[in-house]
Amino acid sequence: MLKIMFVCHGNICRSPMAEAIFSDMIKKAGLEDKISVNSSATSSEEIYRGVGNPIYPPALSELKKHKIPTYDHRATKLLKSDYDDYDFFLGMDSANIRNMNFIFGGDKDEKIYKLLSFTKLHKEDVSDPWYSGDFTTAYNDIYEGCRCFLEYLKEKI
């Protein structure tokens, strides 16, 4: 089974949106027995006394607007030990990539990618709605990244 980890800064907006979108895509494609999905943060800013915050309400609203099934998510922090447990780490932006490399001490097995690197979009980073307030653009970026990544994986499984 391929194990996929979506990663952003706090694990309350972009990466849980990606987890929900991609989970819905693999379910619709009948690939739930071949691909598992998770998400995490490169920081612990959204985790207090060991309990992570839920999906940020505007991100949750955007998922519901597109009829993407949601789940009871709590922010979790990416750990160095995750590197051996997952096949792909998909970061939302350049800072996520830099921080993953720092947490893991490098990327010896070439498992770290930007989500949008699988697309033909003319942008490198998923729009960050935490700063822009634009959850629709973030959703569209993530959806396209997930769609293209799934096509990439279908050739591998």
C-alpha positions in Angstrom: 0.0 0.0 0.0 1.3 3.5 -0.9 1.3 5.9 2.0 0.9 9.6 1.2 1.4 12.5 3.7 0.2 16.0 2.8 2.1 18.7 4.7 1.7 22.4 5.4 2.7 24.8 8.2 -0.1 24.3 10.7 -2.2 21.3 9.5 -5.4 23.2 9.8 -6.0 24.6 6.3 -4.2 23.3 3.2 -2.9 19.9 4.2 -6.2 18.6 5.8 -8.0 20.0 2.7 -5.6 18.0 0.5 -6.1 14.9 2.7 -9.9 15.2 2.4 -9.9 15.9 -1.4 -7.4 13.1 -2.2 -9.2 10.6 0.1 -12.4 11.4 -1.8 -10.6 10.9 -5.1 -9.1 7.6 -4.2 -12.4 6.3 -2.9 -14.2 7.3 -6.2 -11.3 5.6 -8.1 -11.7 2.4 -6.1 -8.1 2.6 -4.8 -8.7 2.7 -1.1 -7.0 -0.7 -0.8 -3.9 0.6 -2.6 -3.4 4.1 -1.2 -3.6 5.6 2.3 -3.6 9.3 3.1 -2.7 11.4 6.1 -1.6 15.0 6.8 0.6 16.9 9.2 2.3 20.2 10.1 5.9 21.3 10.1 5.2 23.4 13.2 3.5 22.8 16.5 1.7 26.2 16.5 -1.7 24.6 16.2 -1.1 22.0 18.9 -1.6 22.8 22.5 -0.9 20.4 25.4 -0.7 17.6 23.0 -4.1 18.3 21.3 -4.2 19.7 17.8 -6.7 22.2 16.6 -9.4 21.1 14.2 -9.7 22.2 10.5 -10.0 25.9 10.3 -13.7 26.7 9.8 -13.4 28.5 6.4 -11.4 25.5 5.1 -14.1 23.2 6.3 -16.7 25.4 4.7 -14.8 25.3 1.4 -14.7 21.5 1.4 -18.4 21.3 2.2 -19.2 23.7 -0.6 -17.6 21.2 -3.0 -19.3 18.2 -1.3 -16.0 16.7 -0.2 -16.6 14.4 2.8 -14.9 15.7 5.9 -13.6 13.9 9.0 -12.7 14.6 12.6 -9.3 16.1 12.0 -6.8 17.4 14.6 -3.5 19.0 13.7 -0.5 16.8 14.2 3.2 17.5 13.8 5.4 15.8 11.2 8.0 13.6 12.9 11.4 12.5 11.8 10.2 8.9 12.1 7.5 9.5 9.6 10.1 9.5 6.8 10.4 5.7 7.0 6.7 5.2 7.2 5.5 7.1 4.1 6.2 6.9 0.4 5.4 10.5 -0.6 5.5 13.8 1.3 3.6 16.5 -0.6 4.3 20.0 0.7 2.1 23.0 -0.2 4.9 25.5 -0.6 8.7 26.2 -0.6 8.8 26.8 3.2 7.1 23.4 3.8 9.7 21.7 1.6 12.6 23.4 3.5 11.1 22.5 6.8 10.5 18.9 5.9 14.1 18.6 4.8 15.1 20.0 8.1 12.9 17.7 10.2 14.0 14.6 8.2 17.7 15.6 7.9 17.4 15.6 4.1 15.6 13.5 1.5 17.9 10.6 0.8 15.1 8.6 -0.8 13.6 11.5 -2.8 10.1 11.3 -1.2 9.5 15.0 -0.8 7.7 17.0 -3.5 5.6 20.1 -3.9 2.0 19.2 -4.6 1.9 21.5 -7.6 5.0 19.9 -9.2 2.6 17.3 -10.7 0.5 19.9 -12.5 0.9 22.1 -15.5 -0.1 25.1 -13.5 2.2 28.1 -13.9 2.7 28.4 -10.2 4.9 26.6 -7.7 3.1 27.0 -4.4 -0.5 26.3 -3.3 -2.1 29.6 -2.4 -2.0 30.1 1.4 -5.5 31.1 2.6 -4.3 31.8 6.1 -2.9 35.0 4.8 -5.1 35.7 1.8 -8.4 34.6 3.1 -9.0 33.1 -0.3 -10.0 29.5 0.4 -11.5 29.0 -3.1 -8.1 29.6 -4.8 -6.4 27.3 -2.3 -9.1 24.6 -3.0 -8.6 24.9 -6.7 -4.8 24.6 -6.4 -5.1 21.6 -4.1 -7.8 19.9 -6.2 -5.6 20.2 -9.4 -2.5 19.0 -7.6 -4.4 16.0 -6.2 -6.0 15.2 -9.5 -2.6 15.3 -11.3 -0.8 13.4 -8.5 -3.5 10.6 -8.7 -2.9 10.3 -12.4 0.8 10.0 -11.7 0.2 7.3 -9.1 -2.1 5.3 -11.4 0.9 4.7 -13.7 2.9 3.3 -10.7 0.3 1.0 -9.1 
